Amino acid sequence: MKTSLFLAALAAFTTAGATVNPLWMRYCSISPDGSTIAFCYKGDIYTVPSTGGNARQLTTNPAYDTHPIWSPDGQQIAFASARQGSMDIYIVSKDGGVPKRLTTHSGNETPVTFSDATHILFKANLMPDATDLSFPSAQFPQIYEVSTQGGRPKALFFSAHGRYQRRTRWHNVIVS
């Protein structure tokens, strides 16, 4: 009797604590105007006013959505999602809606930032071509850019011996 009463009290305490202090919030990103925070919670993207209040769920999907980042105007949020098996870059309105898939590579991509209002920088471990001297790995990801309208990503930076280099048409320029 005492054991079952103890277990019931423990279950009630654990459930009550989970709703007050959720422990699965990750990858917070503050909007450009500072009014809203986007975050990942149990594999979906949420927003909440930075002054506090109720969180609003932006994505609902059985796949894992993570790493939200804000557009410079604060109207869109880019994020990574495993909806098609590997992590791809998606974009959605700050008010929610149907996310648009921007990348389709079989590797994992993670958004880093918006380079401007119409382009997203993301990191990935892709091999651009067979003549590339730097072998991509989790330790040395490459930086790519993709349009917010989708299309073919463009390689911007890759890591060679721990230093990032900007890929240009004729040669590589060292960026420290």
C-alpha positions in Angstrom: 0.0 0.0 0.0 2.7 2.4 1.0 4.7 1.6 -2.2 1.8 2.2 -4.5 0.9 5.5 -2.7 4.6 6.6 -3.0 4.7 5.7 -6.7 1.4 7.6 -7.4 2.8 10.7 -5.6 6.1 10.4 -7.4 4.3 10.2 -10.8 2.1 13.2 -10.0 5.1 15.3 -8.9 7.1 14.3 -12.0 4.2 15.2 -14.3 3.5 18.5 -12.6 7.2 19.4 -12.8 7.4 18.6 -16.5 4.7 21.1 -17.4 6.3 23.9 -15.3 9.9 23.4 -16.2 10.3 21.7 -19.6 13.7 20.3 -20.0 13.7 19.6 -23.8 14.0 23.2 -25.0 17.0 23.6 -27.2 18.6 25.9 -29.8 17.0 29.2 -28.9 17.1 32.0 -31.4 16.0 35.6 -30.6 14.2 37.6 -33.3 16.0 40.6 -34.8 13.8 43.0 -32.9 14.2 41.1 -29.7 10.5 40.5 -29.2 10.3 36.8 -29.8 12.3 33.6 -29.1 12.2 30.6 -31.4 13.3 27.3 -30.0 13.1 23.5 -30.5 11.0 21.5 -28.1 10.6 17.7 -28.4 11.4 17.9 -32.2 9.1 20.8 -33.2 9.7 24.5 -33.5 7.9 27.0 -31.2 8.0 30.7 -30.6 7.4 32.6 -27.3 7.4 36.3 -26.5 10.7 37.3 -25.0 8.8 39.0 -22.1 7.2 35.6 -21.3 3.9 34.0 -22.0 2.5 31.0 -23.8 4.6 29.3 -26.5 3.1 28.9 -30.0 3.9 25.7 -31.9 5.0 26.5 -35.5 5.7 23.0 -36.8 3.9 19.7 -36.1 5.5 16.7 -37.7 6.6 13.3 -36.6 10.1 14.1 -37.9 12.7 16.0 -35.8 12.7 19.8 -36.4 15.7 21.8 -34.9 18.1 24.8 -35.1 15.7 27.6 -35.9 17.2 30.9 -37.2 15.4 34.2 -37.9 15.4 36.1 -41.2 16.8 39.7 -41.0 13.3 41.2 -41.2 12.0 38.7 -38.6 9.2 37.4 -40.9 10.6 33.9 -41.5 12.3 31.2 -39.6 14.7 28.7 -41.3 15.3 25.3 -39.6 16.6 21.8 -40.1 14.2 18.9 -40.4 14.5 15.2 -40.9 11.1 14.9 -42.8 12.7 13.2 -45.7 15.2 11.0 -43.8 18.2 13.3 -43.6 18.4 16.8 -42.1 17.3 19.4 -44.8 16.8 23.1 -44.6 13.2 24.4 -44.5 11.7 27.8 -44.1 8.4 28.8 -42.6 6.6 32.1 -41.7 7.0 33.4 -38.2 3.3 32.8 -37.8 3.5 29.1 -38.9 2.1 27.5 -42.0 3.4 24.9 -44.4 7.3 24.8 -44.4 9.1 25.0 -47.7 12.0 22.6 -48.3 15.1 24.3 -49.6 17.7 21.6 -49.8 17.5 18.0 -51.0 20.9 16.5 -50.4 21.1 13.1 -48.7 23.6 14.5 -46.1 22.7 16.5 -43.0 22.4 20.3 -43.3 22.1 22.7 -40.4 21.2 26.4 -40.8 23.7 28.9 -39.5 22.4 32.4 -40.4 20.8 34.4 -43.1 23.4 36.1 -45.3 20.7 38.6 -46.4 16.9 38.6 -46.7 16.9 36.1 -49.5 19.8 33.7 -48.8 20.6 31.2 -45.9 24.0 30.0 -44.9 24.1 26.4 -43.7 26.8 23.9 -42.8 27.1 20.5 -44.3 29.6 17.7 -44.9 29.2 17.4 -48.6 31.9 16.6 -51.2 31.6 19.3 -54.0 33.7 17.3 -56.5 36.3 14.6 -56.7 39.2 17.1 -57.1 38.5 18.8 -53.8 41.5 18.5 -51.5 39.5 19.0 -48.3 37.5 15.9 -47.2 34.4 17.1 -45.4 33.7 15.7 -42.0 31.7 16.6 -38.9 34.9 18.2 -37.6 35.4 20.3 -40.7 32.0 21.2 -42.2 31.6 23.3 -45.3 29.5 26.4 -45.5 26.9 26.6 -48.3 24.4 29.2 -49.3 20.9 28.5 -50.6 18.1 30.9 -51.8 15.0 31.2 -49.7 13.2 30.3 -52.9 15.1 27.0 -53.1 17.5 25.9 -55.9 21.0 24.5 -56.1 23.1 25.4 -53.0 26.4 27.2 -53.6 29.6 26.3 -51.7 31.0 29.4 -50.0 33.6 28.2 -47.5 35.3 25.0 -46.8 37.8 24.1 -44.1 41.3 23.0 -44.9 43.6 22.3 -42.0 41.3 24.2 -39.6 41.2 27.4 -41.6 38.2 28.5 -43.6 38.7 29.4 -47.2 36.3 31.3 -49.5 35.7 29.4 -52.7 36.1 31.7 -55.8 36.1 30.9 -59.5 39.9 31.0 -60.0 41.5 30.3 -56.7 40.9 29.9 -52.9 41.4 32.9 -50.6 42.3 32.2 -47.0 39.8 33.6 -44.4 41.1 33.6 -40.8 
